[in-house]
Amino acid sequence: MSRFTTYAIREISSSFLFLLILLTGILWMGQGLRHIDLLTTENVSFIAYFSYVILLIPKLLLLTVPICIFLAVLFNLNRFRNDSELIILWASGKSDSELLLRPILFFSFFVFLIHMLLSIYITPASLNELRHKIIDIRESGIHASILKEKKFISPINTLTIFLQDRKGNKLTGLLIHDLKDKSKPQTYIAQEGEFITSENKKILRLFNGDVQIYNKQENKISVVEFKSYDLNLMPYNKKENPHIYADEMLTYEIVRKLRGKSLNDFSRFEKEEFAALHTRIINPIYIFCFALLPLLILKFSKRPDDGWVLPVSIISLIAFFSQILQITFQNLLIQNNNLVIVSYLVPFFILGLTIFFLINENFNFLKLIKNVR
C-alpha cells in the first residue's frame, strides 16, 4: 500500500467519522425531542427514556452512512485537487484509478461490512427491542405522572380525570368521569386520592367524596357517598397490538419463517418480510456506488482553477437519483417480490457504469456536453 493510499484513507475516514457523528447526532436529537412526550405523558423514567432513544441510533446510521461517505469522498477529492496534490501525482505518470480507486475501494469495503452488520443484525435487533418497549409502555396503564394539574386528561376514551393538585402519587380535588359502562356513566368527586398497587392491581384510592351514577334507562341519577373508595384501574389498561412489523423482525426469524415457501404462497405479511430480508442485503451494496460517484468529478475538471459548482451539482444530482432508485425498488419489492433480481441488479448497474467511466481515461463529461450542444 503506497503512502498516498494510506494518506487518502486516513483523510477520508476522519472526514467520514466527523460527518457521521455530526449528522447522526442532529437527527438523533430531533428524534429524541420527538419522543420527549414519553417523559411527560407516560410513566417512563429518564433512564428508560434514554435507553429508548439510544435504540434509535442504528436505524439513523443506515440513513446517514451512505450520505456521509459520499460527502467525505467529495470533500477530500476537492481538497486534493485544490491543494494540487493530484496534479503532482498525475505528473509522475499515475492514473486516476491508481491514485484514487484503491484507497476509496479499501475504505468503502470497510464501511460496507459495517453497514451490512447494521442492516442485517444490529438495526433489526434494536427495532425489535423498541417495539417491545413501546408495547410495555402503552400497556403499563394509568399512572400519576400522566395527570396534569387543573387540566382534563383522557388517558383512554372511556375515562376523563381532573385534579387540582398532585404531589407524587397523592392527588387533591378529583373529578373523574367514567364511561366504561355506557348505559350507566359514573362521575366520581373526591377531596383526595392516591395511586397504590395491591396484589398486582393498580388502584386509585379515593377519600371523602361521592359517586354519581346516571341510569339512562330510568333517566335517574343516584348518589353514593364514601369515605374511602378503591377504583380499580386495570380494566382501563390499553391493549397494544403485539404485531411485529417486517423491519422489526430479526433476520434469522424471517429466514426461518420463509424457508421452504414459494413466492406464490406468501401471505401479505410474508411478502413484506421477504422484501425486508432482501433490502437488508441490497442496501449495503449502494455504499460502493456513493463512494465512487464523487470520482466522476475528475471527468469534468482536474485543475484547481477549473469550475467546481457545475461538476459537484451534476454528481450530487446523480447520487440523488441513485438514492431515489434505491427507495423506489425497495418499495416496489414489497408490492412485487418477483422484482428481487432486478433490485439486486440496480446497484451493480450503477456501480459498473461508474467504474466504466472512471477507468476510461479519455472520457470527459465536458466534451460530451459540448458535443451534445
C-alpha positions in Angstrom: 0.0 0.0 0.0 1.5 3.3 -1.1 1.9 6.4 1.1 -0.8 8.3 -0.8 -3.2 5.4 -0.4 -2.7 5.4 3.3 -2.9 9.2 3.5 -6.1 9.2 1.4 -7.7 6.5 3.6 -6.8 8.4 6.7 -8.2 11.7 5.5 -11.4 10.3 4.1 -12.0 8.2 7.2 -11.6 11.2 9.5 -14.0 13.3 7.4 -16.4 10.4 7.3 -16.4 10.0 11.1 -16.8 13.7 11.7 -19.8 13.9 9.3 -21.3 10.7 10.6 -21.2 11.9 14.2 -22.5 15.4 13.3 -25.3 14.3 11.0 -26.4 11.3 13.1 -26.2 13.5 16.3 -28.5 16.1 14.7 -31.1 13.5 13.6 -30.8 11.7 16.9 -31.5 14.9 18.9 -34.5 15.6 16.7 -35.9 12.1 17.2 -35.2 12.4 21.0 -37.2 15.6 21.1 -39.9 14.0 19.0 -40.3 11.3 21.7 -39.9 13.6 24.7 -43.7 13.1 25.4 -42.7 9.7 26.9 -41.4 11.6 29.9 -44.5 13.8 30.2 -47.4 11.6 29.2 -46.2 8.1 30.1 -44.8 6.6 33.2 -41.3 6.5 31.9 -38.2 7.4 33.9 -35.3 9.3 32.3 -33.1 6.2 32.3 -35.8 4.3 30.4 -36.4 7.2 28.1 -32.6 7.4 27.3 -32.4 3.7 26.7 -35.3 4.1 24.3 -33.8 6.9 22.2 -30.4 5.1 22.2 -32.1 2.3 20.3 -33.0 4.7 17.5 -29.3 5.2 16.6 -28.8 2.1 14.4 -31.7 3.0 12.2 -30.4 6.5 11.8 -27.0 5.2 10.9 -28.5 3.3 8.0 -29.6 6.6 6.6 -26.5 8.7 7.4 -23.7 6.3 6.5 -24.3 6.5 2.6 -24.7 10.3 2.8 -21.5 10.7 4.9 -19.3 8.5 2.7 -20.4 10.4 -0.4 -19.7 13.8 1.2 -16.4 12.7 2.8 -15.0 11.4 -0.6 -16.4 14.5 -2.4 -14.9 16.9 0.1 -11.4 15.3 0.2 -11.3 14.9 -3.5 -11.9 18.6 -4.0 -9.3 19.4 -1.3 -6.7 17.1 -3.0 -7.4 18.9 -6.3 -7.3 22.4 -4.8 -4.0 21.7 -3.0 -2.5 20.5 -6.3 -1.7 17.1 -4.7 -3.3 15.2 -7.5 -1.6 17.3 -10.2 1.8 16.4 -8.8 1.0 12.7 -8.8 -0.5 12.9 -12.3 2.7 14.5 -13.4 4.6 11.4 -12.2 2.5 9.3 -14.6 -0.1 8.0 -12.1 -3.6 7.4 -13.4 -6.9 8.2 -11.7 -7.6 4.6 -11.0 -4.1 4.0 -9.5 -4.4 7.1 -7.2 -7.9 7.2 -6.0 -9.8 3.9 -6.8 -7.6 1.9 -4.5 -8.0 3.9 -1.2 -11.7 4.6 -1.8 -12.4 0.9 -2.5 -10.4 -0.1 0.6 -12.4 2.3 2.8 -15.8 1.7 1.2 -15.3 -2.1 1.7 -14.7 -1.5 5.4 -17.8 0.7 5.6 -19.8 -1.9 3.5 -19.0 -4.5 6.2 -20.2 -2.2 9.0 -23.3 -1.2 7.0 -24.1 -4.9 6.4 -23.7 -5.7 10.1 -26.0 -2.8 10.9 -28.5 -3.8 8.3 -28.7 -7.5 9.0 -28.2 -7.8 12.7 -28.0 -4.6 14.8 -30.8 -2.5 13.4 -33.5 -5.3 13.3 -32.5 -6.2 16.9 -32.8 -2.5 18.1 -36.1 -2.0 16.3 -37.4 -5.3 17.8 -36.4 -4.2 21.3 -38.0 -0.8 20.6 -41.3 -2.5 19.6 -41.4 -4.4 22.9 -40.6 -1.3 24.9 -43.5 0.5 23.2 -45.8 -2.3 23.9 -44.7 -2.4 27.6 -45.1 1.4 27.9 -48.6 1.6 26.4 -49.8 -1.4 28.4 -48.4 -0.1 31.6 -51.7 1.5 32.5 -52.7 4.8 34.1 -50.2 6.5 36.4 -50.0 9.7 38.4 -47.3 11.0 36.1 -49.7 11.3 33.1 -52.0 13.6 35.0 -51.7 17.4 34.8 -52.9 19.8 37.4 -56.1 21.8 36.6 -56.5 20.0 33.2 -58.9 17.4 31.9 -56.8 14.4 30.9 -58.2 11.4 29.0 -55.7 8.6 29.1 -58.3 6.4 27.3 -61.5 7.2 25.5 -63.7 6.0 28.4 -62.1 7.9 31.3 -61.5 11.6 32.0 -59.7 12.8 35.1 -59.4 16.3 36.5 -57.4 17.3 39.6 -56.5 20.4 41.5 -53.1 19.4 42.8 -50.6 16.5 42.7 -47.7 15.6 44.9 -46.2 12.3 43.7 -48.9 9.7 43.9 -51.1 11.8 46.1 -53.9 13.9 44.5 -56.4 16.5 45.7 -59.6 17.9 44.2 -60.5 15.0 42.0 -63.2 14.8 39.3 -63.4 11.5 37.4 -65.9 10.7 34.6 -66.2 7.0 33.7 -67.8 5.8 30.5 -66.8 2.1 30.8 -70.4 1.1 31.1 -72.2 3.4 28.6 -75.6 2.6 29.9 -74.6 3.8 33.4 -71.9 6.5 33.2 -70.4 7.4 36.6 -68.8 10.5 37.9 -66.5 10.4 41.0 -65.9 13.5 43.1 -63.3 13.2 45.9 -61.3 15.6 48.1 -58.2 13.4 47.9 -56.8 10.4 46.1 -53.8 8.2 46.0 -52.3 5.7 43.4 -51.5 2.4 45.1 -50.5 -1.1 44.0 -52.2 -4.0 45.8 -51.9 -7.7 44.8 -50.5 -6.7 41.3 -53.5 -4.4 40.8 -53.3 -0.7 40.2 -55.8 1.2 42.2 -56.8 4.8 42.6 -58.0 5.1 46.2 -60.4 8.0 46.7 -61.2 9.7 50.0 -64.1 11.8 51.2 -66.4 12.1 48.2 -69.3 10.6 46.3 -70.1 8.8 43.1 -72.9 9.8 40.8 -74.4 7.1 38.7 -76.7 8.0 35.8 -79.1 5.3 34.7 -80.0 6.1 31.1 -82.9 3.6 31.0 -84.6 5.2 34.1 -83.2 8.7 33.4 -82.3 8.9 37.0 -79.1 9.9 39.0 -78.2 8.1 42.2 -75.6 9.5 44.5 -73.5 7.3 46.9 -71.2 9.0 49.4 -68.0 7.3 50.6 -65.1 8.0 52.9 -62.8 5.6 51.0 -63.4 4.0 47.6 -61.0 1.9 45.5 -61.3 2.5 41.8 -59.6 -0.5 40.0 -57.6 0.9 37.1 -56.8 -2.5 35.5 -59.9 -2.5 33.2 -58.7 0.8 31.7 -55.3 -0.5 30.6 -54.7 -0.3 26.9 -54.3 -3.4 24.8 -51.5 -2.7 22.4 -51.3 -4.6 19.2 -48.5 -7.2 19.7 -47.8 -7.5 15.9 -44.1 -7.2 15.0 -43.6 -5.4 11.6 -41.2 -6.8 9.0 -38.4 -4.3 9.6 -38.6 -5.1 13.3 -38.2 -8.9 12.9 -34.8 -10.4 13.4 -33.2 -11.7 10.2 -32.9 -15.3 11.3 -36.6 -15.2 12.2 -37.6 -14.1 8.7 -35.3 -16.8 7.1 -36.8 -19.5 9.4 -40.4 -18.3 8.7 -40.0 -18.2 4.9 -37.8 -21.3 4.4 -39.4 -23.8 2.1 -42.1 -21.5 0.8 -42.5 -20.2 -2.8 -43.3 -16.6 -3.7 -46.8 -17.6 -4.7 -47.6 -19.0 -1.3 -46.6 -15.8 0.6 -49.2 -14.0 2.7 -49.3 -10.2 2.7 -47.1 -10.0 5.8 -44.7 -12.6 4.4 -44.3 -10.6 1.2 -43.3 -7.6 3.4 -40.9 -9.8 5.3 -39.4 -11.2 2.1 -38.8 -7.6 0.8 -37.3 -6.6 4.2 -34.9 -9.5 4.2 -33.5 -8.8 0.7 -33.5 -5.0 1.3 -31.1 -5.6 4.3 -28.7 -7.3 1.9 -29.2 -4.9 -1.1 -28.8 -1.6 0.6 -25.2 -2.0 1.8 -24.2 -2.6 -1.9 -25.1 1.0 -2.6 -22.2 2.1 -0.3 -19.7 1.4 -3.2 -21.9 3.5 -5.5 -21.9 6.5 -3.2 -18.2 6.2 -2.5 -17.2 6.0 -6.2 -19.6 8.5 -7.7 -17.6 11.6 -6.5 -14.7 10.4 -8.5 -16.6 11.3 -11.6 -15.9 14.9 -10.8 -12.5 14.3 -12.4 -14.2 13.7 -15.7 -15.4 17.4 -15.6 -12.3 19.1 -14.3 -8.9 18.3 -12.8 -7.1 21.6 -12.4 -7.7 23.8 -9.3 -8.8 26.7 -11.4 -11.5 24.7 -13.2 -15.1 25.3 -12.3 -16.3 23.4 -9.3 -20.0 24.2 -8.9 -21.2 22.5 -12.1 -19.4 19.2 -11.5 -20.5 19.0 -7.9 -24.1 19.8 -8.8 -24.2 17.1 -11.5 -22.5 14.4 -9.4 -24.8 15.3 -6.5 -27.8 15.0 -8.8 -26.6 11.6 -10.0 -26.2 10.5 -6.4 -29.7 11.8 -5.6 -31.3 9.9 -8.4 -29.4 6.7 -7.3 -31.0 7.2 -3.9 -34.4 7.6 -5.5 -33.8 4.4 -7.4 -32.8 2.6 -4.2 -36.0 3.7 -2.4 -38.2 3.1 -5.4 -37.1 -0.5 -5.9 -37.3 -1.1 -2.2 -41.0 -0.1 -2.2 -41.7 -2.0 -5.5 -40.2 -5.2 -4.0 -42.8 -5.1 -1.3 -45.6 -4.9 -3.9 -44.0 -7.5 -6.2 -41.5 -10.0 -4.8 -40.6 -11.1 -8.3 -38.6 -8.0 -8.8 -36.0 -9.3 -6.3 -33.4 -10.0 -9.1 -33.9 -6.5 -10.6 -33.4 -5.0 -7.2 -30.0 -6.7 -6.9 -29.0 -5.7 -10.4 -29.7 -1.9 -10.0 -26.8 -1.1 -7.6 -24.4 -3.3 -9.6 -25.6 -1.5 -12.8 -24.9 1.9 -11.2 -21.5 0.7 -9.9 -20.5 -0.9 -13.2 -21.4 2.3 -15.1 -19.4 4.4 -12.7 -16.3 2.2 -12.9 -16.5 2.2 -16.7 -16.4 6.0 -16.9 -13.6 6.1 -14.3 -11.3 3.7 -16.0 -11.9 5.3 -19.4 -9.1 7.8 -19.2 -10.1 9.6 -22.4 -13.7 10.2 -21.4 -14.6 13.7 -20.4 -18.1 14.9 -19.5 -17.5 18.5 -20.5 -16.5 17.4 -24.0 -19.6 15.2 -24.1 -21.9 18.1 -23.1 -20.3 20.4 -25.7 -20.8 17.7 -28.4 -24.4 17.3 -27.5 -24.9 21.1 -27.7 
